[in-house]
Amino acid sequence: PRLFDAIAAVAQPRLGEFNPQNIANMAWAFAKAGVDAARLFDAIAGAAQPRVGEFKAQELANSAWAFATAGVDAPR
């Protein structure tokens, strides 16, 4: 998972630049790959929460699936 580690390291500080689809896709990819990336998921949750109203239905569903599949609790 070195590639995923590198992607997470570069993506995490740039999540503010991501649109909702980018955010959902990032979460989906890490969950699908089964990569342990709790810090990235925390950062994704932090980036997504204030913008969740901008997410299309598919982006909401993909994000929920990713968090559930990764077994990561989103902060409350």
PDB file of N, CA, C, O and CB in Angstrom:
ATOM      1  N   PRO A   1       0.796  -1.222   0.000  1.00  0.00           N
ATOM      2  CA  PRO A   1       0.000   0.000   0.000  1.00  0.00           C
ATOM      3  C   PRO A   1       0.828   1.270   0.000  1.00  0.00           C
ATOM      4  O   PRO A   1       0.333   2.329   0.385  1.00  0.00           O
ATOM      5  CB  PRO A   1      -0.900   0.007   1.179  1.00  0.00           C
ATOM      6  N   ARG A   2       2.082   1.183  -0.426  1.00  0.00           N
ATOM      7  CA  ARG A   2       2.905   2.406  -0.446  1.00  0.00           C
ATOM      8  C   ARG A   2       2.326   3.468  -1.363  1.00  0.00           C
ATOM      9  O   ARG A   2       2.390   4.658  -1.054  1.00  0.00           O
ATOM     10  CB  ARG A   2       4.325   2.080  -0.884  1.00  0.00           C
ATOM     11  N   LEU A   3       1.764   3.052  -2.480  1.00  0.00           N
ATOM     12  CA  LEU A   3       1.158   4.026  -3.384  1.00  0.00           C
ATOM     13  C   LEU A   3      -0.015   4.714  -2.691  1.00  0.00           C
ATOM     14  O   LEU A   3      -0.154   5.935  -2.769  1.00  0.00           O
ATOM     15  CB  LEU A   3       0.692   3.344  -4.696  1.00  0.00           C
ATOM     16  N   PHE A   4      -0.853   3.940  -2.018  1.00  0.00           N
ATOM     17  CA  PHE A   4      -1.979   4.540  -1.307  1.00  0.00           C
ATOM     18  C   PHE A   4      -1.501   5.461  -0.191  1.00  0.00           C
ATOM     19  O   PHE A   4      -2.105   6.506   0.055  1.00  0.00           O
ATOM     20  CB  PHE A   4      -2.885   3.453  -0.737  1.00  0.00           C
ATOM     21  N   ASP A   5      -0.425   5.081   0.483  1.00  0.00           N
ATOM     22  CA  ASP A   5       0.138   5.962   1.517  1.00  0.00           C
ATOM     23  C   ASP A   5       0.575   7.289   0.904  1.00  0.00           C
ATOM     24  O   ASP A   5       0.335   8.354   1.474  1.00  0.00           O
ATOM     25  CB  ASP A   5       1.336   5.281   2.226  1.00  0.00           C
ATOM     26  N   ALA A   6       1.215   7.220  -0.256  1.00  0.00           N
ATOM     27  CA  ALA A   6       1.675   8.434  -0.935  1.00  0.00           C
ATOM     28  C   ALA A   6       0.493   9.288  -1.394  1.00  0.00           C
ATOM     29  O   ALA A   6       0.515  10.512  -1.267  1.00  0.00           O
ATOM     30  CB  ALA A   6       2.563   8.072  -2.138  1.00  0.00           C
ATOM     31  N   ILE A   7      -0.525   8.639  -1.923  1.00  0.00           N
ATOM     32  CA  ILE A   7      -1.710   9.373  -2.368  1.00  0.00           C
ATOM     33  C   ILE A   7      -2.377  10.051  -1.181  1.00  0.00           C
ATOM     34  O   ILE A   7      -2.749  11.221  -1.267  1.00  0.00           O
ATOM     35  CB  ILE A   7      -2.706   8.431  -3.080  1.00  0.00           C
ATOM     36  N   ALA A   8      -2.530   9.338  -0.082  1.00  0.00           N
ATOM     37  CA  ALA A   8      -3.152   9.907   1.117  1.00  0.00           C
ATOM     38  C   ALA A   8      -2.360  11.099   1.632  1.00  0.00           C
ATOM     39  O   ALA A   8      -2.943  12.110   2.024  1.00  0.00           O
ATOM     40  CB  ALA A   8      -3.271   8.846   2.215  1.00  0.00           C
ATOM     41  N   ALA A   9      -1.046  10.988   1.635  1.00  0.00           N
ATOM     42  CA  ALA A   9      -0.202  12.078   2.133  1.00  0.00           C
ATOM     43  C   ALA A   9      -0.351  13.340   1.297  1.00  0.00           C
ATOM     44  O   ALA A   9      -0.332  14.448   1.833  1.00  0.00           O
ATOM     45  CB  ALA A   9       1.255  11.648   2.153  1.00  0.00           C
ATOM     46  N   VAL A  10      -0.497  13.181   0.002  1.00  0.00           N
ATOM     47  CA  VAL A  10      -0.637  14.335  -0.884  1.00  0.00           C
ATOM     48  C   VAL A  10      -2.080  14.855  -0.887  1.00  0.00           C
ATOM     49  O   VAL A  10      -2.309  16.064  -0.936  1.00  0.00           O
ATOM     50  CB  VAL A  10      -0.202  13.963  -2.315  1.00  0.00           C
ATOM     51  N   ALA A  11      -3.039  13.944  -0.837  1.00  0.00           N
ATOM     52  CA  ALA A  11      -4.448  14.348  -0.930  1.00  0.00           C
ATOM     53  C   ALA A  11      -4.961  15.018   0.333  1.00  0.00           C
ATOM     54  O   ALA A  11      -5.730  15.977   0.268  1.00  0.00           O
ATOM     55  CB  ALA A  11      -5.305  13.151  -1.236  1.00  0.00           C
ATOM     56  N   GLN A  12      -4.535  14.513   1.474  1.00  0.00           N
ATOM     57  CA  GLN A  12      -5.113  15.004   2.733  1.00  0.00           C
ATOM     58  C   GLN A  12      -5.050  16.520   2.888  1.00  0.00           C
ATOM     59  O   GLN A  12      -6.072  17.128   3.206  1.00  0.00           O
ATOM     60  CB  GLN A  12      -4.407  14.364   3.894  1.00  0.00           C
ATOM     61  N   PRO A  13      -3.907  17.157   2.679  1.00  0.00           N
ATOM     62  CA  PRO A  13      -3.897  18.612   2.829  1.00  0.00           C
ATOM     63  C   PRO A  13      -4.592  19.366   1.691  1.00  0.00           C
ATOM     64  O   PRO A  13      -4.798  20.576   1.785  1.00  0.00           O
ATOM     65  CB  PRO A  13      -2.484  19.084   2.935  1.00  0.00           C
ATOM     66  N   ARG A  14      -4.949  18.662   0.630  1.00  0.00           N
ATOM     67  CA  ARG A  14      -5.577  19.309  -0.520  1.00  0.00           C
ATOM     68  C   ARG A  14      -7.066  19.034  -0.628  1.00  0.00           C
ATOM     69  O   ARG A  14      -7.684  19.419  -1.621  1.00  0.00           O
ATOM     70  CB  ARG A  14      -4.905  18.867  -1.776  1.00  0.00           C
ATOM     71  N   LEU A  15      -7.665  18.378   0.365  1.00  0.00           N
ATOM     72  CA  LEU A  15      -9.078  18.014   0.279  1.00  0.00           C
ATOM     73  C   LEU A  15      -9.985  19.223   0.095  1.00  0.00           C
ATOM     74  O   LEU A  15     -11.077  19.094  -0.458  1.00  0.00           O
ATOM     75  CB  LEU A  15      -9.490  17.260   1.517  1.00  0.00           C
ATOM     76  N   GLY A  16      -9.554  20.390   0.548  1.00  0.00           N
ATOM     77  CA  GLY A  16     -10.336  21.605   0.344  1.00  0.00           C
ATOM     78  C   GLY A  16     -10.485  21.975  -1.123  1.00  0.00           C
ATOM     79  O   GLY A  16     -11.398  22.715  -1.486  1.00  0.00           O
ATOM     80  N   GLU A  17      -9.598  21.468  -1.966  1.00  0.00           N
ATOM     81  CA  GLU A  17      -9.667  21.717  -3.402  1.00  0.00           C
ATOM     82  C   GLU A  17     -10.599  20.737  -4.115  1.00  0.00           C
ATOM     83  O   GLU A  17     -10.968  20.959  -5.268  1.00  0.00           O
ATOM     84  CB  GLU A  17      -8.279  21.638  -4.008  1.00  0.00           C
ATOM     85  N   PHE A  18     -10.978  19.660  -3.437  1.00  0.00           N
ATOM     86  CA  PHE A  18     -11.768  18.597  -4.063  1.00  0.00           C
ATOM     87  C   PHE A  18     -13.222  19.017  -4.169  1.00  0.00           C
ATOM     88  O   PHE A  18     -13.757  19.668  -3.272  1.00  0.00           O
ATOM     89  CB  PHE A  18     -11.649  17.284  -3.268  1.00  0.00           C
ATOM     90  N   ASN A  19     -13.861  18.639  -5.273  1.00  0.00           N
ATOM     91  CA  ASN A  19     -15.301  18.811  -5.380  1.00  0.00           C
ATOM     92  C   ASN A  19     -15.965  17.581  -4.744  1.00  0.00           C
ATOM     93  O   ASN A  19     -15.273  16.617  -4.414  1.00  0.00           O
ATOM     94  CB  ASN A  19     -15.749  19.000  -6.884  1.00  0.00           C
ATOM     95  N   PRO A  20     -17.293  17.597  -4.567  1.00  0.00           N
ATOM     96  CA  PRO A  20     -17.936  16.454  -3.919  1.00  0.00           C
ATOM     97  C   PRO A  20     -17.659  15.109  -4.584  1.00  0.00           C
ATOM     98  O   PRO A  20     -17.492  14.104  -3.893  1.00  0.00           O
ATOM     99  CB  PRO A  20     -19.402  16.676  -3.881  1.00  0.00           C
ATOM    100  N   GLN A  21     -17.607  15.077  -5.899  1.00  0.00           N
ATOM    101  CA  GLN A  21     -17.321  13.806  -6.566  1.00  0.00           C
ATOM    102  C   GLN A  21     -15.904  13.338  -6.247  1.00  0.00           C
ATOM    103  O   GLN A  21     -15.685  12.147  -6.022  1.00  0.00           O
ATOM    104  CB  GLN A  21     -17.506  13.942  -8.087  1.00  0.00           C
ATOM    105  N   ASN A  22     -14.944  14.255  -6.225  1.00  0.00           N
ATOM    106  CA  ASN A  22     -13.574  13.889  -5.880  1.00  0.00           C
ATOM    107  C   ASN A  22     -13.499  13.313  -4.468  1.00  0.00           C
ATOM    108  O   ASN A  22     -12.816  12.319  -4.226  1.00  0.00           O
ATOM    109  CB  ASN A  22     -12.651  15.105  -6.002  1.00  0.00           C
ATOM    110  N   ILE A  23     -14.214  13.953  -3.543  1.00  0.00           N
ATOM    111  CA  ILE A  23     -14.219  13.491  -2.153  1.00  0.00           C
ATOM    112  C   ILE A  23     -14.801  12.081  -2.075  1.00  0.00           C
ATOM    113  O   ILE A  23     -14.211  11.195  -1.456  1.00  0.00           O
ATOM    114  CB  ILE A  23     -15.028  14.462  -1.253  1.00  0.00           C
ATOM    115  N   ALA A  24     -15.955  11.877  -2.701  1.00  0.00           N
ATOM    116  CA  ALA A  24     -16.593  10.567  -2.675  1.00  0.00           C
ATOM    117  C   ALA A  24     -15.727   9.508  -3.347  1.00  0.00           C
ATOM    118  O   ALA A  24     -15.627   8.385  -2.853  1.00  0.00           O
ATOM    119  CB  ALA A  24     -17.952  10.632  -3.351  1.00  0.00           C
ATOM    120  N   ASN A  25     -15.105   9.855  -4.461  1.00  0.00           N
ATOM    121  CA  ASN A  25     -14.251   8.899  -5.175  1.00  0.00           C
ATOM    122  C   ASN A  25     -13.033   8.515  -4.354  1.00  0.00           C
ATOM    123  O   ASN A  25     -12.630   7.351  -4.352  1.00  0.00           O
ATOM    124  CB  ASN A  25     -13.806   9.479  -6.512  1.00  0.00           C
ATOM    125  N   MET A  26     -12.440   9.478  -3.654  1.00  0.00           N
ATOM    126  CA  MET A  26     -11.271   9.189  -2.825  1.00  0.00           C
ATOM    127  C   MET A  26     -11.654   8.211  -1.718  1.00  0.00           C
ATOM    128  O   MET A  26     -10.957   7.224  -1.487  1.00  0.00           O
ATOM    129  CB  MET A  26     -10.687  10.492  -2.221  1.00  0.00           C
ATOM    130  N   ALA A  27     -12.761   8.488  -1.038  1.00  0.00           N
ATOM    131  CA  ALA A  27     -13.211   7.593   0.025  1.00  0.00           C
ATOM    132  C   ALA A  27     -13.518   6.206  -0.537  1.00  0.00           C
ATOM    133  O   ALA A  27     -13.123   5.195   0.044  1.00  0.00           O
ATOM    134  CB  ALA A  27     -14.453   8.171   0.729  1.00  0.00           C
ATOM    135  N   TRP A  28     -14.221   6.163  -1.665  1.00  0.00           N
ATOM    136  CA  TRP A  28     -14.585   4.888  -2.288  1.00  0.00           C
ATOM    137  C   TRP A  28     -13.336   4.074  -2.632  1.00  0.00           C
ATOM    138  O   TRP A  28     -13.274   2.879  -2.342  1.00  0.00           O
ATOM    139  CB  TRP A  28     -15.427   5.130  -3.556  1.00  0.00           C
ATOM    140  N   ALA A  29     -12.355   4.708  -3.240  1.00  0.00           N
ATOM    141  CA  ALA A  29     -11.158   3.985  -3.680  1.00  0.00           C
ATOM    142  C   ALA A  29     -10.409   3.361  -2.502  1.00  0.00           C
ATOM    143  O   ALA A  29      -9.990   2.206  -2.570  1.00  0.00           O
ATOM    144  CB  ALA A  29     -10.227   4.926  -4.449  1.00  0.00           C
ATOM    145  N   PHE A  30     -10.244   4.118  -1.435  1.00  0.00           N
ATOM    146  CA  PHE A  30      -9.523   3.595  -0.277  1.00  0.00           C
ATOM    147  C   PHE A  30     -10.315   2.478   0.395  1.00  0.00           C
ATOM    148  O   PHE A  30      -9.733   1.488   0.836  1.00  0.00           O
ATOM    149  CB  PHE A  30      -9.233   4.719   0.728  1.00  0.00           C
ATOM    150  N   ALA A  31     -11.638   2.627   0.477  1.00  0.00           N
ATOM    151  CA  ALA A  31     -12.461   1.574   1.074  1.00  0.00           C
ATOM    152  C   ALA A  31     -12.445   0.321   0.214  1.00  0.00           C
ATOM    153  O   ALA A  31     -12.295  -0.786   0.732  1.00  0.00           O
ATOM    154  CB  ALA A  31     -13.901   2.060   1.266  1.00  0.00           C
ATOM    155  N   LYS A  32     -12.595   0.484  -1.087  1.00  0.00           N
ATOM    156  CA  LYS A  32     -12.612  -0.656  -2.015  1.00  0.00           C
ATOM    157  C   LYS A  32     -11.303  -1.429  -1.967  1.00  0.00           C
ATOM    158  O   LYS A  32     -11.293  -2.657  -2.049  1.00  0.00           O
ATOM    159  CB  LYS A  32     -12.879  -0.178  -3.447  1.00  0.00           C
ATOM    160  N   ALA A  33     -10.201  -0.704  -1.834  1.00  0.00           N
ATOM    161  CA  ALA A  33      -8.879  -1.341  -1.779  1.00  0.00           C
ATOM    162  C   ALA A  33      -8.590  -1.947  -0.414  1.00  0.00           C
ATOM    163  O   ALA A  33      -7.625  -2.697  -0.261  1.00  0.00           O
ATOM    164  CB  ALA A  33      -7.796  -0.331  -2.126  1.00  0.00           C
ATOM    165  N   GLY A  34      -9.412  -1.633   0.576  1.00  0.00           N
ATOM    166  CA  GLY A  34      -9.193  -2.181   1.912  1.00  0.00           C
ATOM    167  C   GLY A  34      -7.985  -1.600   2.616  1.00  0.00           C
ATOM    168  O   GLY A  34      -7.387  -2.244   3.478  1.00  0.00           O
ATOM    169  N   VAL A  35      -7.630  -0.384   2.248  1.00  0.00           N
ATOM    170  CA  VAL A  35      -6.462   0.275   2.830  1.00  0.00           C
ATOM    171  C   VAL A  35      -6.840   0.896   4.175  1.00  0.00           C
ATOM    172  O   VAL A  35      -7.855   1.584   4.286  1.00  0.00           O
ATOM    173  CB  VAL A  35      -5.901   1.358   1.865  1.00  0.00           C
ATOM    174  N   ASP A  36      -6.023   0.652   5.185  1.00  0.00           N
ATOM    175  CA  ASP A  36      -6.238   1.250   6.504  1.00  0.00           C
ATOM    176  C   ASP A  36      -5.777   2.701   6.435  1.00  0.00           C
ATOM    177  O   ASP A  36      -4.579   2.980   6.405  1.00  0.00           O
ATOM    178  CB  ASP A  36      -5.470   0.460   7.633  1.00  0.00           C
ATOM    179  N   ALA A  37      -6.735   3.619   6.411  1.00  0.00           N
ATOM    180  CA  ALA A  37      -6.415   5.034   6.245  1.00  0.00           C
ATOM    181  C   ALA A  37      -7.327   5.879   7.133  1.00  0.00           C
ATOM    182  O   ALA A  37      -8.009   6.788   6.660  1.00  0.00           O
ATOM    183  CB  ALA A  37      -6.555   5.458   4.760  1.00  0.00           C
ATOM    184  N   ALA A  38      -7.327   5.565   8.423  1.00  0.00           N
ATOM    185  CA  ALA A  38      -8.230   6.248   9.362  1.00  0.00           C
ATOM    186  C   ALA A  38      -8.017   7.754   9.361  1.00  0.00           C
ATOM    187  O   ALA A  38      -8.984   8.514   9.403  1.00  0.00           O
ATOM    188  CB  ALA A  38      -8.035   5.705  10.773  1.00  0.00           C
ATOM    189  N   ARG A  39      -6.762   8.196   9.314  1.00  0.00           N
ATOM    190  CA  ARG A  39      -6.508   9.646   9.315  1.00  0.00           C
ATOM    191  C   ARG A  39      -7.064  10.302   8.060  1.00  0.00           C
ATOM    192  O   ARG A  39      -7.625  11.396   8.130  1.00  0.00           O
ATOM    193  CB  ARG A  39      -5.002   9.929   9.427  1.00  0.00           C
ATOM    194  N   LEU A  40      -6.916   9.648   6.920  1.00  0.00           N
ATOM    195  CA  LEU A  40      -7.468  10.197   5.683  1.00  0.00           C
ATOM    196  C   LEU A  40      -8.988  10.246   5.767  1.00  0.00           C
ATOM    197  O   LEU A  40      -9.593  11.242   5.370  1.00  0.00           O
ATOM    198  CB  LEU A  40      -7.022   9.358   4.465  1.00  0.00           C
ATOM    199  N   PHE A  41      -9.613   9.195   6.274  1.00  0.00           N
ATOM    200  CA  PHE A  41     -11.068   9.199   6.404  1.00  0.00           C
ATOM    201  C   PHE A  41     -11.531  10.295   7.355  1.00  0.00           C
ATOM    202  O   PHE A  41     -12.570  10.914   7.124  1.00  0.00           O
ATOM    203  CB  PHE A  41     -11.564   7.837   6.892  1.00  0.00           C
ATOM    204  N   ASP A  42     -10.782  10.541   8.412  1.00  0.00           N
ATOM    205  CA  ASP A  42     -11.116  11.663   9.303  1.00  0.00           C
ATOM    206  C   ASP A  42     -11.059  12.985   8.547  1.00  0.00           C
ATOM    207  O   ASP A  42     -11.935  13.836   8.697  1.00  0.00           O
ATOM    208  CB  ASP A  42     -10.156  11.704  10.512  1.00  0.00           C
ATOM    209  N   ALA A  43     -10.017  13.147   7.730  1.00  0.00           N
ATOM    210  CA  ALA A  43      -9.868  14.379   6.946  1.00  0.00           C
ATOM    211  C   ALA A  43     -10.967  14.488   5.897  1.00  0.00           C
ATOM    212  O   ALA A  43     -11.490  15.575   5.654  1.00  0.00           O
ATOM    213  CB  ALA A  43      -8.486  14.427   6.270  1.00  0.00           C
ATOM    214  N   ILE A  44     -11.318  13.369   5.278  1.00  0.00           N
ATOM    215  CA  ILE A  44     -12.402  13.375   4.287  1.00  0.00           C
ATOM    216  C   ILE A  44     -13.706  13.782   4.962  1.00  0.00           C
ATOM    217  O   ILE A  44     -14.462  14.589   4.421  1.00  0.00           O
ATOM    218  CB  ILE A  44     -12.550  11.978   3.612  1.00  0.00           C
ATOM    219  N   ALA A  45     -13.970  13.231   6.133  1.00  0.00           N
ATOM    220  CA  ALA A  45     -15.191  13.597   6.862  1.00  0.00           C
ATOM    221  C   ALA A  45     -15.199  15.085   7.182  1.00  0.00           C
ATOM    222  O   ALA A  45     -16.228  15.748   7.048  1.00  0.00           O
ATOM    223  CB  ALA A  45     -15.316  12.777   8.159  1.00  0.00           C
ATOM    224  N   GLY A  46     -14.064  15.605   7.602  1.00  0.00           N
ATOM    225  CA  GLY A  46     -13.975  17.021   7.910  1.00  0.00           C
ATOM    226  C   GLY A  46     -14.194  17.905   6.695  1.00  0.00           C
ATOM    227  O   GLY A  46     -14.775  18.985   6.805  1.00  0.00           O
ATOM    228  N   ALA A  47     -13.732  17.450   5.538  1.00  0.00           N
ATOM    229  CA  ALA A  47     -13.925  18.214   4.301  1.00  0.00           C
ATOM    230  C   ALA A  47     -15.348  18.082   3.777  1.00  0.00           C
ATOM    231  O   ALA A  47     -15.884  19.021   3.189  1.00  0.00           O
ATOM    232  CB  ALA A  47     -12.936  17.752   3.234  1.00  0.00           C
ATOM    233  N   ALA A  48     -15.960  16.922   3.989  1.00  0.00           N
ATOM    234  CA  ALA A  48     -17.286  16.666   3.439  1.00  0.00           C
ATOM    235  C   ALA A  48     -18.409  17.282   4.269  1.00  0.00           C
ATOM    236  O   ALA A  48     -19.385  17.791   3.717  1.00  0.00           O
ATOM    237  CB  ALA A  48     -17.505  15.186   3.322  1.00  0.00           C
ATOM    238  N   GLN A  49     -18.275  17.237   5.579  1.00  0.00           N
ATOM    239  CA  GLN A  49     -19.387  17.658   6.436  1.00  0.00           C
ATOM    240  C   GLN A  49     -19.908  19.061   6.137  1.00  0.00           C
ATOM    241  O   GLN A  49     -21.121  19.229   6.006  1.00  0.00           O
ATOM    242  CB  GLN A  49     -18.961  17.592   7.866  1.00  0.00           C
ATOM    243  N   PRO A  50     -19.053  20.076   6.023  1.00  0.00           N
ATOM    244  CA  PRO A  50     -19.614  21.408   5.765  1.00  0.00           C
ATOM    245  C   PRO A  50     -20.183  21.575   4.355  1.00  0.00           C
ATOM    246  O   PRO A  50     -20.882  22.550   4.078  1.00  0.00           O
ATOM    247  CB  PRO A  50     -18.554  22.449   5.993  1.00  0.00           C
ATOM    248  N   ARG A  51     -19.885  20.623   3.466  1.00  0.00           N
ATOM    249  CA  ARG A  51     -20.313  20.752   2.069  1.00  0.00           C
ATOM    250  C   ARG A  51     -21.309  19.681   1.664  1.00  0.00           C
ATOM    251  O   ARG A  51     -21.631  19.551   0.483  1.00  0.00           O
ATOM    252  CB  ARG A  51     -19.116  20.695   1.152  1.00  0.00           C
ATOM    253  N   VAL A  52     -21.800  18.912   2.627  1.00  0.00           N
ATOM    254  CA  VAL A  52     -22.637  17.763   2.295  1.00  0.00           C
ATOM    255  C   VAL A  52     -23.886  18.172   1.500  1.00  0.00           C
ATOM    256  O   VAL A  52     -24.420  17.364   0.740  1.00  0.00           O
ATOM    257  CB  VAL A  52     -23.048  17.034   3.571  1.00  0.00           C
ATOM    258  N   GLY A  53     -24.345  19.383   1.665  1.00  0.00           N
ATOM    259  CA  GLY A  53     -25.484  19.865   0.899  1.00  0.00           C
ATOM    260  C   GLY A  53     -25.198  20.000  -0.583  1.00  0.00           C
ATOM    261  O   GLY A  53     -26.130  20.078  -1.384  1.00  0.00           O
ATOM    262  N   GLU A  54     -23.939  20.029  -0.962  1.00  0.00           N
ATOM    263  CA  GLU A  54     -23.542  20.121  -2.374  1.00  0.00           C
ATOM    264  C   GLU A  54     -23.464  18.748  -3.039  1.00  0.00           C
ATOM    265  O   GLU A  54     -23.396  18.663  -4.265  1.00  0.00           O
ATOM    266  CB  GLU A  54     -22.195  20.826  -2.496  1.00  0.00           C
ATOM    267  N   PHE A  55     -23.471  17.670  -2.247  1.00  0.00           N
ATOM    268  CA  PHE A  55     -23.302  16.326  -2.787  1.00  0.00           C
ATOM    269  C   PHE A  55     -24.567  15.884  -3.516  1.00  0.00           C
ATOM    270  O   PHE A  55     -25.679  16.090  -3.030  1.00  0.00           O
ATOM    271  CB  PHE A  55     -22.954  15.331  -1.664  1.00  0.00           C
ATOM    272  N   LYS A  56     -24.387  15.281  -4.676  1.00  0.00           N
ATOM    273  CA  LYS A  56     -25.482  14.635  -5.386  1.00  0.00           C
ATOM    274  C   LYS A  56     -25.793  13.321  -4.669  1.00  0.00           C
ATOM    275  O   LYS A  56     -25.003  12.849  -3.851  1.00  0.00           O
ATOM    276  CB  LYS A  56     -25.122  14.393  -6.898  1.00  0.00           C
ATOM    277  N   ALA A  57     -26.933  12.745  -4.980  1.00  0.00           N
ATOM    278  CA  ALA A  57     -27.350  11.506  -4.319  1.00  0.00           C
ATOM    279  C   ALA A  57     -26.293  10.406  -4.456  1.00  0.00           C
ATOM    280  O   ALA A  57     -26.001   9.704  -3.489  1.00  0.00           O
ATOM    281  CB  ALA A  57     -28.681  11.022  -4.900  1.00  0.00           C
ATOM    282  N   GLN A  58     -25.726  10.257  -5.638  1.00  0.00           N
ATOM    283  CA  GLN A  58     -24.717   9.212  -5.853  1.00  0.00           C
ATOM    284  C   GLN A  58     -23.481   9.454  -4.996  1.00  0.00           C
ATOM    285  O   GLN A  58     -22.896   8.504  -4.475  1.00  0.00           O
ATOM    286  CB  GLN A  58     -24.320   9.145  -7.335  1.00  0.00           C
ATOM    287  N   GLU A  59     -23.083  10.689  -4.846  1.00  0.00           N
ATOM    288  CA  GLU A  59     -21.905  11.027  -4.030  1.00  0.00           C
ATOM    289  C   GLU A  59     -22.179  10.760  -2.554  1.00  0.00           C
ATOM    290  O   GLU A  59     -21.293  10.314  -1.826  1.00  0.00           O
ATOM    291  CB  GLU A  59     -21.505  12.506  -4.235  1.00  0.00           C
ATOM    292  N   LEU A  60     -23.405  11.033  -2.114  1.00  0.00           N
ATOM    293  CA  LEU A  60     -23.785  10.706  -0.730  1.00  0.00           C
ATOM    294  C   LEU A  60     -23.749   9.197  -0.509  1.00  0.00           C
ATOM    295  O   LEU A  60     -23.201   8.714   0.482  1.00  0.00           O
ATOM    296  CB  LEU A  60     -25.196  11.259  -0.404  1.00  0.00           C
ATOM    297  N   ALA A  61     -24.339   8.463  -1.444  1.00  0.00           N
ATOM    298  CA  ALA A  61     -24.383   7.007  -1.322  1.00  0.00           C
ATOM    299  C   ALA A  61     -22.985   6.406  -1.344  1.00  0.00           C
ATOM    300  O   ALA A  61     -22.675   5.530  -0.537  1.00  0.00           O
ATOM    301  CB  ALA A  61     -25.226   6.407  -2.441  1.00  0.00           C
ATOM    302  N   ASN A  62     -22.141   6.866  -2.259  1.00  0.00           N
ATOM    303  CA  ASN A  62     -20.777   6.340  -2.342  1.00  0.00           C
ATOM    304  C   ASN A  62     -19.983   6.653  -1.086  1.00  0.00           C
ATOM    305  O   ASN A  62     -19.207   5.823  -0.612  1.00  0.00           O
ATOM    306  CB  ASN A  62     -20.061   6.908  -3.561  1.00  0.00           C
ATOM    307  N   SER A  63     -20.175   7.844  -0.548  1.00  0.00           N
ATOM    308  CA  SER A  63     -19.457   8.228   0.668  1.00  0.00           C
ATOM    309  C   SER A  63     -19.906   7.369   1.848  1.00  0.00           C
ATOM    310  O   SER A  63     -19.080   6.882   2.620  1.00  0.00           O
ATOM    311  CB  SER A  63     -19.679   9.722   0.979  1.00  0.00           C
ATOM    312  N   ALA A  64     -21.214   7.188   1.980  1.00  0.00           N
ATOM    313  CA  ALA A  64     -21.730   6.347   3.061  1.00  0.00           C
ATOM    314  C   ALA A  64     -21.220   4.920   2.929  1.00  0.00           C
ATOM    315  O   ALA A  64     -20.810   4.307   3.914  1.00  0.00           O
ATOM    316  CB  ALA A  64     -23.262   6.360   3.069  1.00  0.00           C
ATOM    317  N   TRP A  65     -21.247   4.394   1.711  1.00  0.00           N
ATOM    318  CA  TRP A  65     -20.738   3.045   1.470  1.00  0.00           C
ATOM    319  C   TRP A  65     -19.276   2.946   1.860  1.00  0.00           C
ATOM    320  O   TRP A  65     -18.869   1.986   2.514  1.00  0.00           O
ATOM    321  CB  TRP A  65     -20.918   2.654   0.002  1.00  0.00           C
ATOM    322  N   ALA A  66     -18.482   3.934   1.464  1.00  0.00           N
ATOM    323  CA  ALA A  66     -17.046   3.904   1.736  1.00  0.00           C
ATOM    324  C   ALA A  66     -16.774   3.895   3.233  1.00  0.00           C
ATOM    325  O   ALA A  66     -15.959   3.104   3.708  1.00  0.00           O
ATOM    326  CB  ALA A  66     -16.354   5.101   1.084  1.00  0.00           C
ATOM    327  N   PHE A  67     -17.443   4.764   3.981  1.00  0.00           N
ATOM    328  CA  PHE A  67     -17.217   4.803   5.425  1.00  0.00           C
ATOM    329  C   PHE A  67     -17.671   3.506   6.083  1.00  0.00           C
ATOM    330  O   PHE A  67     -16.993   2.998   6.976  1.00  0.00           O
ATOM    331  CB  PHE A  67     -17.949   5.994   6.050  1.00  0.00           C
ATOM    332  N   ALA A  68     -18.811   2.963   5.652  1.00  0.00           N
ATOM    333  CA  ALA A  68     -19.293   1.705   6.222  1.00  0.00           C
ATOM    334  C   ALA A  68     -18.364   0.549   5.886  1.00  0.00           C
ATOM    335  O   ALA A  68     -18.057  -0.275   6.747  1.00  0.00           O
ATOM    336  CB  ALA A  68     -20.700   1.402   5.721  1.00  0.00           C
ATOM    337  N   THR A  69     -17.919   0.487   4.649  1.00  0.00           N
ATOM    338  CA  THR A  69     -17.039  -0.595   4.217  1.00  0.00           C
ATOM    339  C   THR A  69     -15.686  -0.531   4.905  1.00  0.00           C
ATOM    340  O   THR A  69     -15.110  -1.558   5.265  1.00  0.00           O
ATOM    341  CB  THR A  69     -16.853  -0.551   2.712  1.00  0.00           C
ATOM    342  N   ALA A  70     -15.183   0.689   5.085  1.00  0.00           N
ATOM    343  CA  ALA A  70     -13.880   0.860   5.733  1.00  0.00           C
ATOM    344  C   ALA A  70     -13.986   0.675   7.252  1.00  0.00           C
ATOM    345  O   ALA A  70     -12.973   0.559   7.941  1.00  0.00           O
ATOM    346  CB  ALA A  70     -13.305   2.252   5.411  1.00  0.00           C
ATOM    347  N   GLY A  71     -15.207   0.648   7.758  1.00  0.00           N
ATOM    348  CA  GLY A  71     -15.382   0.493   9.195  1.00  0.00           C
ATOM    349  C   GLY A  71     -14.936   1.701   9.992  1.00  0.00           C
ATOM    350  O   GLY A  71     -14.521   1.590  11.146  1.00  0.00           O
ATOM    351  N   VAL A  72     -15.030   2.859   9.353  1.00  0.00           N
ATOM    352  CA  VAL A  72     -14.596   4.098   9.988  1.00  0.00           C
ATOM    353  C   VAL A  72     -15.830   4.875  10.414  1.00  0.00           C
ATOM    354  O   VAL A  72     -16.733   5.120   9.614  1.00  0.00           O
ATOM    355  CB  VAL A  72     -13.701   4.946   9.031  1.00  0.00           C
ATOM    356  N   ASP A  73     -15.857   5.260  11.688  1.00  0.00           N
ATOM    357  CA  ASP A  73     -16.950   6.099  12.170  1.00  0.00           C
ATOM    358  C   ASP A  73     -16.656   7.539  11.811  1.00  0.00           C
ATOM    359  O   ASP A  73     -15.565   8.044  12.077  1.00  0.00           O
ATOM    360  CB  ASP A  73     -17.149   5.944  13.699  1.00  0.00           C
ATOM    361  N   ALA A  74     -17.625   8.197  11.208  1.00  0.00           N
ATOM    362  CA  ALA A  74     -17.468   9.620  10.930  1.00  0.00           C
ATOM    363  C   ALA A  74     -17.636  10.390  12.228  1.00  0.00           C
ATOM    364  O   ALA A  74     -18.467  10.025  13.060  1.00  0.00           O
ATOM    365  CB  ALA A  74     -18.490  10.105   9.862  1.00  0.00           C
ATOM    366  N   PRO A  75     -16.860  11.446  12.413  1.00  0.00           N
ATOM    367  CA  PRO A  75     -17.017  12.230  13.630  1.00  0.00           C
ATOM    368  C   PRO A  75     -18.410  12.841  13.711  1.00  0.00           C
ATOM    369  O   PRO A  75     -19.035  13.124  12.689  1.00  0.00           O
ATOM    370  CB  PRO A  75     -15.956  13.325  13.696  1.00  0.00           C
ATOM    371  N   ARG A  76     -18.883  13.040  14.919  1.00  0.00           N
ATOM    372  CA  ARG A  76     -20.231  13.622  15.117  1.00  0.00           C
ATOM    373  C   ARG A  76     -20.146  15.090  15.363  1.00  0.00           C
ATOM    374  O   ARG A  76     -21.171  15.745  15.550  1.00  0.00           O
ATOM    375  CB  ARG A  76     -20.957  12.957  16.279  1.00  0.00           C
TER     376      ARG A  76
END
